[in-house]
Amino acid sequence: MKKRLFSLVLIMILLCGMSVPTAAFNINTYEMHHEAGLVVYLDNDTVIYDKNADKKMYPASIAKLMTAIVMLENINNLENEYITYSKTALNLILGTGSAVYAGDGLKVGEKMKACDALAALLISSSGDVAYAVAEHVGGTVDNFVELMNKKAKEMGLSGTNYTNPVGLHDDNLYTTARDIYTLAKHAFSIPEISKLLKMSSYTMEATNFHKELTIYTSNLLISRNSNVYYKYAVCGKTGFTSKAGRCLVALGEYNGYKYITVVLNTSTEGGVRNDFIDTSNMLRWAFNNFEYKSVLEATTPITEAPLHLSSEFDHLPICFEGGLKTILPKAADASTIKYEITLNQTEFIAPIQKGEVVGSADIFYAEEKIGTLNLVAGQTIEASPLLVFLDAVKKFFASSVMKIVYVVLCAAVFIFVISVIILNKGKKKTRRVRYIPLSKEEHDEIGD
């Protein structure tokens, strides 16, 4: 009884405790300048900041992350394979304003190593190289774009569509901040891509048209000579068109914590690159205000449900499986966590084993869902043999077979009663009165 009372009290504390406003997940420490953004704890994909994360947006050159992924899936030897720039690729890039290789761009017939092409694609975001790669891998740019969209579908990027490998503006080339997170998480996990995106500069080998050349990153967060350098920024990919605005997806790491940030359509004011400012502020906010912690223990009952066939217990204690461990604001504790419970059934029957899954719970902090946990039986409870026997007898007499027997018996009784009634009625109709003549004495006594 005490245990049951304790569980009920704990439930009331957790469910009715301090209310945390949604602003707990808003970045109110810094002024933000982007139309859509996201901050995600990389280890378990926990979103701690979300602004229009599912809104259709233009990615600009962040699309080149997909170009690089498809390129690597189709070129096995980056050091020994060469890519040739064609007249068709040149015509596609002319007049677009896209960044080109070496300032004056690739020349028709120019050949470069695939490893250098990948570097130019990611570090200096060269659009002409993107077209050269697309033709080399796909045969045509259109074929390559089909490969990009096929890969996007495989990755679950439901809000993304590509029409070119560069990220040049097209109303039908779009994505979302959430899709960019998924794309970047995959791209950053590929060693060839991650290595290049961490470089502030890269030296290209000489080609048949260019001498040896050093290119520099467009991601100024990792450039030590930049006034927006942020030492905890690991890597990232920039993008810009007049319609997309300034865009940036970045990875930051500090003290073992890793976050991926996304900002789309970020404004530039007075020459200030707010894509870099917003990203570094978002990372500071995450590093300063969040930590990975355990807030709900696996051994603490959080609710209970009616239990049958046990002579010792009439309710089953229910706990979280493994407890709750996730990234949360440093001020968060059990009193600030809320959850919505769904049990597999409303009542349970002994025997039941400790740890047996009996339901699930969606976990919320500051009105944001932060995870789903299994609910399990808090202890092993054996069934009472006598109660099991009585329950079996009860179920037998309540079974479908017995219901049929009851119906048959009732029908038989009904038929019997009707038959008796009919027989009795028939006998009354055929009954004859027997005549017994009076004796002489009786006749004389009555008279004529």
C-alpha positions in Angstrom: 0.0 0.0 0.0 2.9 2.4 0.9 4.5 1.6 -2.4 1.3 2.3 -4.3 0.8 5.6 -2.5 4.4 6.6 -3.3 3.9 5.9 -7.0 0.8 8.0 -7.1 2.5 10.9 -5.3 5.4 10.7 -7.7 3.1 10.8 -10.7 1.4 13.9 -9.4 4.7 15.6 -8.8 6.0 14.9 -12.3 2.8 15.7 -14.1 1.8 18.7 -12.2 5.2 20.1 -11.4 6.8 23.3 -12.6 5.7 24.4 -16.0 8.5 25.3 -18.4 7.7 27.7 -21.2 8.5 27.0 -24.8 11.0 29.9 -24.7 13.4 27.4 -22.9 14.4 26.2 -26.4 14.5 29.6 -28.0 17.8 31.4 -28.5 16.9 34.5 -26.6 20.5 35.3 -25.7 21.5 36.4 -29.2 19.7 38.2 -32.0 19.0 35.8 -34.9 19.0 36.8 -38.6 17.9 33.7 -40.5 14.5 32.6 -41.9 15.0 28.9 -41.1 17.4 27.3 -38.7 18.1 24.2 -36.7 20.4 23.0 -33.9 20.7 19.3 -33.4 22.7 17.3 -30.8 24.5 14.9 -33.1 24.9 11.8 -30.8 21.1 11.1 -30.6 19.6 13.5 -33.2 17.9 15.6 -30.5 16.6 19.0 -31.8 17.2 21.7 -29.3 16.4 24.7 -31.6 14.0 24.7 -34.6 12.9 27.7 -36.6 10.8 26.8 -39.8 12.8 23.6 -40.0 10.3 22.0 -42.4 9.7 25.1 -44.6 10.6 24.8 -48.2 13.8 26.8 -48.7 16.6 27.2 -51.3 19.9 25.6 -50.3 22.3 27.4 -52.8 25.7 25.7 -52.8 24.9 23.5 -49.8 23.5 21.3 -52.6 27.1 20.5 -53.5 27.2 18.2 -50.5 24.9 15.9 -52.4 27.0 16.4 -55.5 30.1 15.2 -53.5 28.3 12.2 -52.1 27.1 11.0 -55.5 30.6 11.7 -56.9 32.3 9.5 -54.3 29.7 6.7 -54.8 30.7 6.5 -58.4 34.5 7.2 -58.4 36.6 4.6 -56.7 40.1 6.0 -57.2 40.2 9.8 -56.6 44.0 10.0 -57.2 44.2 8.2 -60.5 40.9 9.3 -62.2 40.8 12.5 -64.2 37.9 14.8 -65.0 37.8 16.8 -68.3 35.9 20.1 -68.6 33.6 20.3 -71.7 32.1 23.0 -73.8 28.7 22.0 -72.6 29.7 22.4 -69.0 31.1 25.8 -69.8 27.9 27.0 -71.4 25.9 25.9 -68.4 28.0 28.0 -66.0 28.5 31.1 -68.1 26.5 34.1 -66.8 25.3 32.4 -63.6 27.6 34.2 -61.2 28.6 31.0 -59.6 32.1 30.7 -58.2 34.6 29.2 -60.7 37.9 27.4 -60.4 41.0 29.5 -60.0 39.2 32.8 -60.4 39.1 32.7 -64.2 37.5 29.3 -64.4 38.2 26.0 -66.0 39.1 25.9 -69.7 37.4 23.6 -72.2 39.5 20.5 -72.4 41.2 21.1 -69.0 41.8 17.9 -67.0 42.2 17.7 -63.2 42.5 14.8 -60.7 39.2 13.7 -59.2 40.6 14.4 -55.7 41.4 18.0 -56.7 37.9 18.4 -58.2 36.3 17.2 -55.0 38.4 19.8 -53.1 37.4 22.6 -55.4 33.8 21.5 -55.2 33.8 21.6 -51.3 36.4 24.1 -50.3 36.0 27.0 -52.8 32.5 25.9 -54.0 33.4 26.0 -57.7 30.4 25.7 -59.9 32.2 24.9 -63.1 33.9 21.9 -61.3 30.4 20.8 -60.2 29.2 20.6 -63.8 32.4 18.9 -64.8 31.9 16.2 -62.1 28.3 15.8 -63.1 29.1 15.1 -66.7 31.9 12.8 -65.9 29.8 10.7 -63.5 26.4 10.8 -65.1 27.3 11.2 -68.8 25.0 14.2 -68.8 24.1 16.7 -66.2 20.5 15.6 -66.3 21.5 12.0 -65.6 23.6 13.1 -62.7 20.7 15.1 -61.2 18.6 12.0 -61.4 21.3 10.3 -59.3 21.2 13.1 -56.8 17.4 12.9 -56.4 17.6 9.1 -56.2 20.1 9.4 -53.3 17.9 12.1 -51.6 15.0 9.7 -51.7 17.2 6.9 -50.3 18.2 9.2 -47.4 14.6 10.1 -46.6 15.0 13.7 -47.7 11.2 14.1 -48.4 11.4 17.9 -48.6 14.2 18.1 -51.1 14.5 18.2 -54.9 17.5 19.0 -57.1 17.6 20.4 -60.7 21.3 21.1 -61.0 24.5 20.0 -59.2 25.6 23.5 -58.3 22.7 24.9 -56.2 22.0 27.6 -58.7 18.6 29.1 -58.2 15.6 27.3 -59.6 12.1 27.4 -58.2 12.2 23.6 -58.3 15.5 23.2 -56.5 14.6 23.3 -52.9 15.1 21.6 -49.5 14.4 22.1 -45.8 16.6 22.8 -42.8 15.7 19.4 -41.4 16.7 17.7 -44.7 20.0 19.6 -44.7 20.8 18.3 -41.2 20.3 14.7 -42.5 22.3 15.4 -45.6 25.2 17.0 -43.6 25.2 14.3 -41.0 25.8 11.8 -43.7 28.3 13.9 -45.6 30.3 14.8 -42.5 30.7 11.1 -41.7 32.4 10.4 -45.0 36.2 10.8 -44.4 37.0 12.2 -47.8 34.4 15.0 -47.4 35.0 15.7 -43.7 38.8 16.0 -44.3 38.4 18.6 -47.0 35.7 20.6 -45.2 38.0 21.0 -42.2 40.7 22.6 -44.4 41.0 26.4 -44.6 43.2 26.0 -47.7 44.2 23.3 -50.2 46.9 23.2 -52.9 45.8 21.9 -56.3 48.1 20.2 -58.7 49.0 21.9 -61.9 46.7 21.0 -64.9 47.2 21.3 -68.6 45.8 24.9 -68.3 46.7 26.0 -64.8 49.8 26.1 -62.6 49.8 24.7 -59.1 47.2 26.7 -57.2 46.2 27.2 -53.6 42.4 27.6 -53.0 40.8 28.9 -49.8 37.7 27.9 -47.9 34.5 29.8 -48.2 33.6 28.8 -44.6 35.3 31.7 -42.7 34.4 30.1 -39.3 37.4 27.8 -39.6 39.7 30.4 -41.1 42.0 31.7 -38.4 42.7 34.9 -40.3 39.0 35.7 -40.4 37.2 38.1 -38.0 34.4 35.6 -37.6 36.7 32.7 -36.8 35.2 30.4 -34.1 37.6 27.9 -32.6 34.9 25.3 -31.9 33.6 25.2 -35.4 34.9 22.0 -37.0 33.7 22.1 -40.6 30.8 23.3 -42.7 29.4 24.2 -46.2 28.3 27.6 -47.3 25.9 28.7 -50.0 24.6 31.9 -51.5 22.3 33.1 -54.3 20.2 36.3 -54.3 17.0 34.2 -53.7 18.5 31.8 -51.1 20.4 34.4 -49.2 23.4 33.4 -47.1 23.2 29.7 -46.0 25.5 27.6 -43.9 25.5 24.1 -42.4 28.2 23.6 -39.8 29.5 21.1 -37.2 30.7 22.3 -33.9 32.4 20.4 -31.1 33.3 21.3 -27.5 34.1 19.2 -24.5 32.8 16.0 -26.2 29.5 17.7 -27.3 28.8 17.8 -31.1 26.1 19.9 -32.7 25.1 20.4 -36.3 23.6 23.8 -37.0 21.7 25.0 -40.1 20.9 28.6 -41.1 19.0 29.4 -44.3 18.3 32.8 -46.0 20.4 34.7 -43.5 20.7 38.5 -44.0 23.8 40.5 -44.5 23.8 43.9 -42.9 26.5 46.5 -43.2 28.9 43.9 -44.7 28.4 41.6 -41.7 28.0 38.0 -42.6 25.2 37.0 -40.3 25.4 33.4 -41.5 28.6 33.1 -39.6 27.5 35.2 -36.7 24.3 33.3 -36.2 26.0 29.9 -36.4 28.7 30.7 -33.9 26.1 32.2 -31.5 24.0 29.1 -31.9 26.9 26.9 -31.1 27.8 29.0 -28.0 24.3 28.8 -26.8 24.2 25.0 -27.1 27.6 24.5 -25.4 26.7 26.9 -22.6 23.2 25.8 -21.8 22.8 22.1 -22.6 24.3 18.9 -21.2 23.7 15.2 -21.5 22.1 13.9 -18.3 20.0 11.2 -16.7 16.8 12.7 -15.3 14.5 9.6 -14.8 15.8 6.4 -13.2 14.8 3.0 -14.5 13.9 1.8 -11.0 11.4 4.5 -10.1 7.7 3.5 -10.8 6.0 6.2 -12.7 2.5 4.7 -12.9 0.6 1.5 -12.2 -2.2 -0.6 -13.7 -4.8 -3.0 -12.4 -3.4 -6.6 -12.0 -5.4 -9.8 -11.8 -4.7 -13.4 -10.6 -2.2 -12.4 -7.9 -3.0 -12.9 -4.2 -0.3 -10.4 -3.2 -0.7 -7.5 -5.6 -3.7 -5.9 -7.2 -1.7 -3.3 -9.2 1.4 -3.6 -11.4 4.2 -1.0 -10.9 5.4 0.4 -14.2 8.8 2.0 -14.9 10.8 3.5 -17.7 13.1 1.0 -19.5 16.6 2.1 -18.9 15.6 5.5 -17.5 15.7 8.8 -19.4 19.1 10.0 -20.6 19.3 12.7 -23.2 20.6 16.3 -24.0 18.7 18.8 -21.9 19.1 22.3 -20.5 21.4 22.3 -17.5 18.5 23.4 -15.3 16.3 20.5 -16.3 15.4 17.8 -13.7 12.6 15.2 -13.1 10.2 18.0 -12.0 10.5 19.7 -15.4 9.8 16.6 -17.5 6.4 15.6 -18.7 5.3 12.5 -20.5 2.3 10.9 -22.2 1.8 7.3 -21.3 0.3 4.6 -23.6 -0.2 1.1 -22.1 -0.6 -1.9 -24.3 -3.7 -2.8 -22.3 -5.7 -1.3 -19.5 -5.4 -4.3 -17.2 -2.7 -7.0 -16.8 -2.7 -10.6 -15.7 -0.2 -12.4 -13.5 2.3 -14.0 -14.0 4.4 -11.1 -15.4 8.2 -10.7 -15.5 10.2 -7.7 -14.4 11.3 -5.8 -17.5 8.5 -7.0 -19.7 7.4 -4.2 -22.1 3.9 -3.1 -21.2 3.7 0.2 -23.1 5.5 3.4 -24.1 5.8 7.0 -23.1 6.5 10.2 -25.2 8.8 12.4 -23.2 8.4 16.2 -23.3 10.4 19.1 -22.0 9.2 22.7 -22.5 6.4 21.3 -24.7 9.0 19.8 -27.0 9.0 16.0 -27.6 12.5 14.8 -26.7 12.1 11.1 -27.1 10.0 7.9 -26.6 10.8 5.3 -24.0 9.4 1.8 -23.5 7.5 1.2 -20.2 8.2 -2.1 -18.4 6.9 -4.1 -15.5 8.7 -2.8 -12.4 8.8 -6.3 -10.7 8.2 -10.0 -11.2 4.7 -11.0 -9.9 3.6 -14.6 -9.7 0.1 -15.9 -10.2 -2.0 -17.5 -7.4 -2.8 -21.2 -8.4 -6.2 -21.0 -6.7 -7.1 -17.7 -8.5 -5.9 -19.2 -11.8 -8.1 -22.3 -11.3 -11.2 -20.2 -10.4 -10.5 -17.9 -13.4 -10.3 -20.9 -15.6 -13.6 -22.3 -14.3 -15.2 -18.8 -14.8 -13.8 -18.6 -18.3 -15.0 -22.1 -19.1 -18.6 -21.3 -18.1 -18.3 -18.0 -20.0 -16.8 -19.6 -23.1 -18.4 -19.7 -26.5 -18.9 -23.5 -26.2 -20.8 -23.1 -23.0 -22.9 -20.3 -24.5 -23.9 -22.7 -27.3 -24.7 -25.3 -24.6 -26.8 -22.8 -22.8 -28.7 -21.9 -26.0 -29.3 -25.6 -26.8 -30.6 -26.3 -23.3 -32.8 -23.3 -23.4 -34.1 -24.3 -26.8 -34.7 -27.9 -25.5 -36.6 -26.6 -22.5 -38.6 -24.3 -24.6 -39.5 -27.2 -27.1 -40.4 -29.4 -24.1 -42.7 -26.9 -22.6 -44.4 -26.2 -25.9 -44.8 -29.9 -26.5 -46.4 -30.5 -23.1 -48.9 -27.6 -23.8 -49.8 -28.9 -27.2 -50.3 -32.5 -25.8 -52.5 -31.3 -23.0 -54.6 -29.2 -25.3 -55.2 -32.2 -27.5 -56.3 -34.4 -24.7 -58.9 -31.9 -23.6 -60.5 -31.9 -27.1 -60.9 -35.8 -27.3 -62.1 -36.5 -23.8 -65.6 -38.3 -23.7 -68.1 -38.3 -20.7 -69.0 -41.8 -19.5 -72.8 -42.4 -18.9 -73.6 -44.3 -15.7 -77.3 -45.1 -15.3 -79.1 -44.5 -12.0 -80.0 -47.4 -9.8 -83.7 -48.1 -9.2 -83.4 -46.7 -5.7 -81.8 -43.5 -7.0 -84.5 -43.2 -9.7 -87.3 -43.7 -7.2 -85.7 -41.1 -4.9 -85.4 -38.5 -7.5 -88.7 -39.3 -9.1 -90.1 -38.6 -12.4 
